[in-house]
Amino acid sequence: MRSYARNISQQVSYTTIRKDMLSNDANTLDEDTVADYIKALKKLFVIEDLAAWNPNLRSKAAIRTRDTRLLSIQV
């Protein structure tokens, strides 16, 4: 949760979250484990991803290509 919170509103991959977790908390961690944690938190509606925005403009380049990470917790 801490690593995910540090990467809020960013387009980070599971690898980036895993590296952050390894540098701060865990001794060993597999990328599949990180994906399972994120999947479980999504099922509990704790986190969600904002889909990438790609308007139909003349440019062939996408404005955003990855989902943005968000926390759903209300304080």
N, C-alpha and C positions, 0 to 999 in steps of 0.2 A: 504494500500500500504506500509506503514512504517513497519508493522509487517511482511508482506510478504518479504520485502527487508531485514529485519533482519535475515530472515530464508532462504536466498538464498543459493543454492547449498547444501541444507540439505534435509534429508528425514523426514519431519515433517508432522504430521497429522493436520486435521482441528481443533482438540481439542487444540493442542499446539499453533496454530495461534490465536485461540480464547482466550486462557489464556494470551497470550502476549498482545492482544488488550485490554483485561479487565484490565490488570495491568498498561497499559500506557495511554489509551485513553477513551474507552467507559465505561459507567456506567453499563449497562446491554446489553447482546448480546447472542443470541441463536446460537447454532452450525449450524442450518439450514440456518441462515442468512449469516454466514461466507461462507458456501458452495455456496449460491446464489451469493454472491459478487465475489467469485473466478470463478464461472461459467460465470458471466458477463464479467469479465476481460479476460477470455480465448476467449470468442466470439469476443472481441475487439482486440485480438492478442496483448495484453499488457503483459500477462504472458503465460508461457507454462510449461509443465512438461516433463522431460526427462525420458523415460521409464526405468524401472529397468533392469539391465543387468544380465542375468542368462544363462551362457554358458552351453553347454552340456558336462560337465566334469564328471568324475567318482564320484565325491562327490555329496551326496544327498542334502547338504546344499546350499542354494542360496547365492550368493555373495551379492546381494542387493535385498531386497524384496519389497521396496516401490519406487515410482517415486520420482525423485529429482526435487525440485522447482527451476524455472528459470524465470528471467525477460527478456522480449523481447525488451525492450526499448533500442534504440541506442542513445548514447550521442554524 
